[in-house]
Every structure is written in C-alpha cells, then in structure tokens.
C-alpha cells in the first residue's frame, strides 16, 4: 500500500494531478478540496494516498490531509458509494462540514451534493454515523510557491466539473455564472461548486 507520496507537481488538471517522485510520474485523482490546498506547479508537496485495485486498473487517489483520506475511506465503505462518488462528494464539501452533516442528520444539505439523492443521503447518515469518531488531522506540506500561468482557467474549470460528474451544459453554466477576469481555475471551480449547491 502506498501511504503517501512526496514529489514535485508537474501538472494540475482537476481532478488529475501528475506528481514527479524521483523521476517516476504518478497520476493521482484528488478532490477539489485538495486542489485548493496545493501550491503551484514546480513546487514540492506531500500527498496522502489511497490505492484502489480493480481488474482493469490501479487507481491512486490523493488527499491534502489524513482527515480527508480517512473520510474518503469511510465513504467508499458505504453501500452504493464508489471511489468516483466519494471524490465528487469531497469536492463539494469540506470533510469537517460533511462530518457535521452526518452527526446532525442533515440529509437536506447532503442532497445538494452532485450525485447524492435522498436515499443515498439517508444511507450515508445511517452507515457513517458511528464511523467518524477520532478523525486524524494533518496539514499539507508545501515549499515556497513559484508563480505559474494557467492555460484558459474557464475551460480547465469546466473540464474539472465534467470530471467530477456534472453534465457539460451544467458545468459550463455553473462556471460562466461565477467567472470574472483574473480568476484562477481553482477559484472558478470553488465558486462554481458553491453556486451549484445553492441551486
């Protein structure tokens, strides 16, 4: 099992991250909450990881904190919630806020997350309530930021939302509704996700 990776960020294209670890490039899928915490390309970072082994692929998922990874591992144990849905859920809500929703039986808030219907929200609450005790906490390790120029933040943001399970027209609508000059792709994605949850 790969517990964590420390390396240089080569590419950030949510939800995919390419990390150079001593000459080996690791493709990692990460929730948007992790992307918000990452430094710019060409900086070193430490990512907590979870490996999913399937018949047709080995998928590596990455998280800024152990808390996020623990939440992801707890999510994918819930009946009907796979790794992709777990990633989508954690992209739409912070791990601590998600835990509060579970403890407070707040199914209404959970149903605003993409891919989560009423039955799934109720199942999440029932199956996760007793599994969230003692969440570990850890912060991401980063080096000094080096500025980089993003390529077309709007297109990157739309692609990220599509990768998270939104339909292309929805993704475009949510991003364009919040787009302003000078916003990075991460800022656009964050605001678009907030906007989508309010609908």
N, C-alpha and C positions, 0 to 999 in steps of 0.2 A: 504494500500500500504506500502511495506517495502522500506524505502528511503535509508537506509544504514545499514551495519552490522559491528560491531567491535568484533573481536574474534581472536582465535589462529589458525594458519594454521596447519591442521592435515595432509593434503595430497595435493600435486600438481601433477596432471597428465593432462596436457593441452589436450583439453580445459576445463577440470573439475578441480574444486578447492573444497576441503572439509574444512569448517570453523567451529570450535567449539565455539559457542556463549553461554557461561554459561551452558555448558552441553548439548546443542542441536546442532547436526551436520547439517549444511546447505550445500547442494550440489549446487554449483554455476558454471555456464558456463561463461567463460571470454575470451576476445580476447587476442592474444599473446602480444599485446602492454601492457596489464595489467600484464601479467605474467612476462614481463621483469622488471617491477617496484616492484614486490613483494619481500619481504625478504624471508629468508629460512624457512623451516618447523620448527614449535615450536615457531615462533615469532608471536606477535600480529600485526594485520593490520586492517585498516578501509576500507571497500569496499562500493562504491556507487552502489545501486542495482536497477534493473527493473524487475518487476514480470509480466510474461506472463501467462494468464489463458486460458487453452484450455479445450475442452470436456474431453480429455483423460489424461491431465497432467497440473500441475502447474510448470512452469519453471522459475528459478531465474537466472538472468544474472548480472554479476558484472563487475565493472569498477574502474580503479585506480583514475580517476578524474571525476568531474561533466561534464567537457568538453566532455569526451569520451561518457558518458551516454547520454548527450544531442544529440550528433551526432548519436548514436545508435537509439534513439527515433525518430529522424528526418528521418533516413534511413528507418525504418520499416513502415513509413507512405507512402513511395513511392510505387506505384502500382507494384506488382510483386516481391517486396523485403520483405522476411520474416525475422524472428529473426535469423535463421541459416545463411542466406546470409549476414545479417548485421554484424554478428560476424566474418564471414570469411573476409569481406571487411576490417573491422577494424583491423584484424590480419595482413593484408598485407600492411597497410599504416597507418601512424600516422594521428590522427584526424585533426591536423592543415594542414598537407600536402594535405589531402583529400579535405578540405575546399578550399585550393588554386586551386586544380584541378577543382572544381566546378565553382569558380569565374572566372577562366581563360579559361573555356570551353575546358579543356584538356581531351577530350574523349579518345585519344590515350593512355594516361597514365592509365586511368581507365580500359581500356580493358585488360591490363596486369594483373589485379587482378583476382584471381580464381573465376569462375562463372559469370564474367561480360563480356557480349558480347557487340557488337557495339550498338545495340538497347537499352540495359539496361543502358549503359554509357550515351547515349543521354537522356534517361528518367531521370536518376539521376540528370544530369545537369539542365534540364528544371524544374523539380519538386522541387529541393532543393535550387536553386539559391537564392530565396527570404526568405528561412527559416533559413539561417545560421548567421543572424545578432545577435550580442550580446551573443556569446557563453560564458557560465560561465567557470571559471577556478578554479581548486583546486588541491592540491597535495595530494598524498597518505601519510597516517600516519603510521609510522613503528617504531618498537622498535629496540634495538641493535641486530644485526644479530648473530645467533648461527650457525656455520657451520654444514652442514649435507652432507652425502654421497649419491649421486644419484645412482639409480639402472639402469645400462645399458642405458646411455644417448642416444645412437643411436636408440634403439628400442622405447624409450619414444618419441623421436623427430619424428620418422616415424609414430607412433600411433597418435601423435598430428596433423600431417598434414592430415592423413586419416580422423580424426575427424573434420577437417576444410573443408573437401570436396574433397581432392585430391584422385586420384585412387592409390591403394597400390604400383603399379610399379613406378608411378610418384613420390610418396612420398619417396620411397627408393632411387630412382635415385638422387633426389634433396639433400637428407640428405647425402648420401655417397659422393656426389661430393664436399661437403664442410667439411666433417668430418676430424678432426685432434685429436691426443691424447690429453687428458686433457680438452677437450671442454665439457661444461655442456649441458644438453638437451635444455635449453633456448637459449644458444649461437648457437647450431646447428639449432634450429628452425628459429631463426632470420636470420642466414646466408642462410639457405635453401630457406626461403621466398624471400629474396633479390635476390637470384640466379634465382628463378622461374620467377620473374617479368622481369628479363633481357632477358628471352628466347623469 
